[in-house]
Amino acid sequence: MATLIMCRTFYVTTKHHKEVQTLKIEKINVEIEKAKAKIAEDQAHLRELERQKTELENTEIVGIVRDVKMSPQELAAFVRKFKENKGVSHNEEN
């Protein structure tokens, strides 16, 4: 009889332990899904901020070019020349 009670107690304790573990796993899964959703939201926000930054930089560049009254051809020539001399410091040119 004592063996039967011990076996039943072990079974109930083990079953309860498995149920508790299952609940813990489910809770962690919910937290994982929340974290994934937050990460996706943050990534979308980051992409939007980067887009806005690029747009402002482009607007600034257009403003600079307009201020010096460069034509598109002159700007292209300037950029080509800049790329050619990129590795040369001002001291080396003189």
Phi and psi restraints in degrees (value plus and minus 20) as a CYANA .aco file:
   2 ALA   PHI     -83.8   -43.8
   2 ALA   PSI     -57.1   -17.1
   3 THR   PHI     -85.2   -45.2
   3 THR   PSI     -60.4   -20.4
   4 LEU   PHI     -83.4   -43.4
   4 LEU   PSI     -62.1   -22.1
   5 ILE   PHI     -85.8   -45.8
   5 ILE   PSI     -62.7   -22.7
   6 MET   PHI     -83.1   -43.1
   6 MET   PSI     -62.0   -22.0
   7 CYS   PHI     -84.2   -44.2
   7 CYS   PSI     -63.9   -23.9
   8 ARG   PHI     -84.7   -44.7
   8 ARG   PSI     -62.4   -22.4
   9 THR   PHI     -82.9   -42.9
   9 THR   PSI     -63.5   -23.5
  10 PHE   PHI     -81.9   -41.9
  10 PHE   PSI     -63.4   -23.4
  11 TYR   PHI     -83.3   -43.3
  11 TYR   PSI     -66.8   -26.8
  12 VAL   PHI     -85.0   -45.0
  12 VAL   PSI     -63.5   -23.5
  13 THR   PHI     -83.7   -43.7
  13 THR   PSI     -64.7   -24.7
  14 THR   PHI     -84.5   -44.5
  14 THR   PSI     -62.6   -22.6
  15 LYS   PHI     -83.3   -43.3
  15 LYS   PSI     -63.6   -23.6
  16 HIS   PHI     -82.9   -42.9
  16 HIS   PSI     -63.0   -23.0
  17 HIS   PHI     -80.2   -40.2
  17 HIS   PSI     -62.9   -22.9
  18 LYS   PHI     -84.5   -44.5
  18 LYS   PSI     -59.4   -19.4
  19 GLU   PHI     -85.0   -45.0
  19 GLU   PSI     -61.6   -21.6
  20 VAL   PHI     -83.9   -43.9
  20 VAL   PSI     -63.6   -23.6
  21 GLN   PHI     -81.9   -41.9
  21 GLN   PSI     -62.8   -22.8
  22 THR   PHI     -81.2   -41.2
  22 THR   PSI     -62.6   -22.6
  23 LEU   PHI     -84.4   -44.4
  23 LEU   PSI     -60.1   -20.1
  24 LYS   PHI     -83.3   -43.3
  24 LYS   PSI     -62.4   -22.4
  25 ILE   PHI     -83.2   -43.2
  25 ILE   PSI     -64.0   -24.0
  26 GLU   PHI     -81.6   -41.6
  26 GLU   PSI     -61.4   -21.4
  27 LYS   PHI     -83.1   -43.1
  27 LYS   PSI     -62.9   -22.9
  28 ILE   PHI     -84.4   -44.4
  28 ILE   PSI     -60.5   -20.5
  29 ASN   PHI     -79.9   -39.9
  29 ASN   PSI     -60.3   -20.3
  30 VAL   PHI     -83.1   -43.1
  30 VAL   PSI     -64.2   -24.2
  31 GLU   PHI     -83.2   -43.2
  31 GLU   PSI     -59.1   -19.1
  32 ILE   PHI     -81.4   -41.4
  32 ILE   PSI     -65.8   -25.8
  33 GLU   PHI     -83.4   -43.4
  33 GLU   PSI     -59.5   -19.5
  34 LYS   PHI     -83.3   -43.3
  34 LYS   PSI     -63.5   -23.5
  35 ALA   PHI     -83.4   -43.4
  35 ALA   PSI     -62.5   -22.5
  36 LYS   PHI     -82.1   -42.1
  36 LYS   PSI     -61.7   -21.7
  37 ALA   PHI     -84.2   -44.2
  37 ALA   PSI     -61.6   -21.6
  38 LYS   PHI     -85.0   -45.0
  38 LYS   PSI     -61.9   -21.9
  39 ILE   PHI     -81.8   -41.8
  39 ILE   PSI     -64.8   -24.8
  40 ALA   PHI     -81.6   -41.6
  40 ALA   PSI     -61.5   -21.5
  41 GLU   PHI     -84.2   -44.2
  41 GLU   PSI     -64.4   -24.4
  42 ASP   PHI     -85.0   -45.0
  42 ASP   PSI     -57.8   -17.8
  43 GLN   PHI     -85.5   -45.5
  43 GLN   PSI     -60.0   -20.0
  44 ALA   PHI     -84.4   -44.4
  44 ALA   PSI     -61.0   -21.0
  45 HIS   PHI     -83.5   -43.5
  45 HIS   PSI     -62.9   -22.9
  46 LEU   PHI     -81.0   -41.0
  46 LEU   PSI     -64.9   -24.9
  47 ARG   PHI     -80.4   -40.4
  47 ARG   PSI     -60.5   -20.5
  48 GLU   PHI     -85.7   -45.7
  48 GLU   PSI     -62.8   -22.8
  49 LEU   PHI     -82.8   -42.8
  49 LEU   PSI     -61.6   -21.6
  50 GLU   PHI     -84.1   -44.1
  50 GLU   PSI     -58.6   -18.6
  51 ARG   PHI     -83.0   -43.0
  51 ARG   PSI     -64.9   -24.9
  52 GLN   PHI     -82.5   -42.5
  52 GLN   PSI     -61.5   -21.5
  53 LYS   PHI     -81.3   -41.3
  53 LYS   PSI     -67.2   -27.2
  54 THR   PHI     -80.5   -40.5
  54 THR   PSI     -62.4   -22.4
  55 GLU   PHI     -81.8   -41.8
  55 GLU   PSI     -63.1   -23.1
  56 LEU   PHI     -87.0   -47.0
  56 LEU   PSI     -60.1   -20.1
  57 GLU   PHI     -82.0   -42.0
  57 GLU   PSI     -63.5   -23.5
  58 ASN   PHI     -83.0   -43.0
  58 ASN   PSI     -61.7   -21.7
  59 THR   PHI     -82.9   -42.9
  59 THR   PSI     -60.1   -20.1
  60 GLU   PHI     -83.8   -43.8
  60 GLU   PSI     -63.2   -23.2
  61 ILE   PHI     -82.7   -42.7
  61 ILE   PSI     -65.0   -25.0
  62 VAL   PHI     -80.6   -40.6
  62 VAL   PSI     -61.0   -21.0
  63 GLY   PHI     -82.3   -42.3
  63 GLY   PSI     -62.3   -22.3
  64 ILE   PHI     -82.8   -42.8
  64 ILE   PSI     -65.6   -25.6
  65 VAL   PHI     -83.0   -43.0
  65 VAL   PSI     -61.3   -21.3
  66 ARG   PHI     -87.0   -47.0
  66 ARG   PSI     -57.4   -17.4
  67 ASP   PHI     -81.1   -41.1
  67 ASP   PSI     -56.0   -16.0
  68 VAL   PHI    -112.0   -72.0
  68 VAL   PSI     -16.6    23.4
  69 LYS   PHI      34.8    74.8
  69 LYS   PSI      27.5    67.5
  70 MET   PHI    -110.3   -70.3
  70 MET   PSI     121.5   161.5
  71 SER   PHI    -100.5   -60.5
  71 SER   PSI     143.2   183.2
  72 PRO   PHI     -77.2   -37.2
  72 PRO   PSI     -55.8   -15.8
  73 GLN   PHI     -87.3   -47.3
  73 GLN   PSI     -62.3   -22.3
  74 GLU   PHI     -85.0   -45.0
  74 GLU   PSI     -59.5   -19.5
  75 LEU   PHI     -83.2   -43.2
  75 LEU   PSI     -64.2   -24.2
  76 ALA   PHI     -81.6   -41.6
  76 ALA   PSI     -62.4   -22.4
  77 ALA   PHI     -84.5   -44.5
  77 ALA   PSI     -60.8   -20.8
  78 PHE   PHI     -82.4   -42.4
  78 PHE   PSI     -64.9   -24.9
  79 VAL   PHI     -84.6   -44.6
  79 VAL   PSI     -62.8   -22.8
  80 ARG   PHI     -79.1   -39.1
  80 ARG   PSI     -66.7   -26.7
  81 LYS   PHI     -83.5   -43.5
  81 LYS   PSI     -61.2   -21.2
  82 PHE   PHI     -81.4   -41.4
  82 PHE   PSI     -64.4   -24.4
  83 LYS   PHI     -83.1   -43.1
  83 LYS   PSI     -59.0   -19.0
  84 GLU   PHI     -83.3   -43.3
  84 GLU   PSI     -58.2   -18.2
  85 ASN   PHI    -118.0   -78.0
  85 ASN   PSI     -10.8    29.2
  86 LYS   PHI     -76.9   -36.9
  86 LYS   PSI     -61.4   -21.4
  87 GLY   PHI    -103.7   -63.7
  87 GLY   PSI     -20.9    19.1
  88 VAL   PHI    -124.0   -84.0
  88 VAL   PSI     105.7   145.7
  89 SER   PHI     -99.7   -59.7
  89 SER   PSI     143.9   183.9
  90 HIS   PHI     -82.7   -42.7
  90 HIS   PSI     -53.5   -13.5
  91 ASN   PHI     -87.5   -47.5
  91 ASN   PSI     -53.6   -13.6
  92 GLU   PHI     -92.9   -52.9
  92 GLU   PSI     -47.2    -7.2
  93 GLU   PHI     -92.3   -52.3
  93 GLU   PSI     -49.8    -9.8
